Amino acid sequence: MVQLSLLQNEGTSSPYLPNVGFYTDLSSANYHAIDAVSSHRLGLLKKSPAHLRHELKNPTPPTDAMKLGEAIHLAILEPDLFVKTYVVAPKVDGRTKEGKRAKAEFELANRGKSIIDADNYAVCMAMSEACNKHHLANSIIKSATATEVSGFFIDDETKVLCKLRADAICENHDTIFDIKSTLCASPVEFEKSIFNYGYHRQAAWYLDGCAKLGKKLSNYAIIAIEKTAPFCLAVYRLKDEAIELGREENRALVKQYAECLKSNKWAGYPDLVTDVGLPAWAVKQIKKVN
């Protein structure tokens, strides 16, 4: 994997201006701070340009769920580093003088580490253990040639800076794979998640971005693991036709993004009356019942 240094960029809102290429030593915080088109941004743009513009102007601080998600990823992909990075917060009464003092002393003694409560720590460890016990998932994780892979590239048509961050690349299996925590990892329910969360667009974005940077990979796989006991999981490979649909969406969205940048117009929903009905799957379900 190519290692490149980041250049200080004082002329923009981003703390860094990356060289085009791959990075395996870039922190999540620094990656997210870099101003570039991502699969996440395209997802917001798909809702409306106004939603994306609001997010760009008012970045959402990491939520508790997002922080837990990062911890889960580290516990599964790099369990040894997880144990070194996270410490369990002691149970103290923060309303008392003794509790406040104990909390402050604990934070001082563990400066530089991430503090997590006992329940979330247990969830991370349980999900990591579930992956270890799952033959296929464990085999995929152990075959990773690089984890937390960031990439930066220029879109040929619009010339905008683009970025990606894949959980892992398995060059031996010609595959990019991601860890996705979910409420239900069954095939029927997870197919809904693929569409609802735009994983098909993400798959196309990662594969095309890597190809643009000289690493052509053929497959995008997901280890979908449930967030509650018994922490069942499944491994899915996205079908080529699903990825192609994501690719078509991405192409249109990147062009729209470039147009919004050029015109500085970030429209919301259409300013007209729109007829709406029921989604096709609901109509099909109703007709089946009747």
Buried (B, 14 or more C-beta within 10 A) or exposed (E): BEEBEBEEBEEEEBBBBBEBBBBBEBEBEBBEEBBBBBBBBBBBBBEBBBBBBBBEEEEEEBEEEEBBBBBBBBBBBBBEEBBEBBBBBEEBEEEEEEBEEBBEEBEEEBEEEEBBBEEBBEBBBBBBBBBBEBEEBBEBBEBBEBBBBBBBBEBEEBEBBBBBBBBBBBBEBEBBBBBBBBEBBEEEEBEEBBEEEBBBBBBBBBBBBBEBBEBEBEBBBBBBBBBEEEBBBBBBBBEEEBBEBBBEBBBEBBBBBBEBEEEEEBEEEEEEEEEEEEEEEEEEEEEEEE
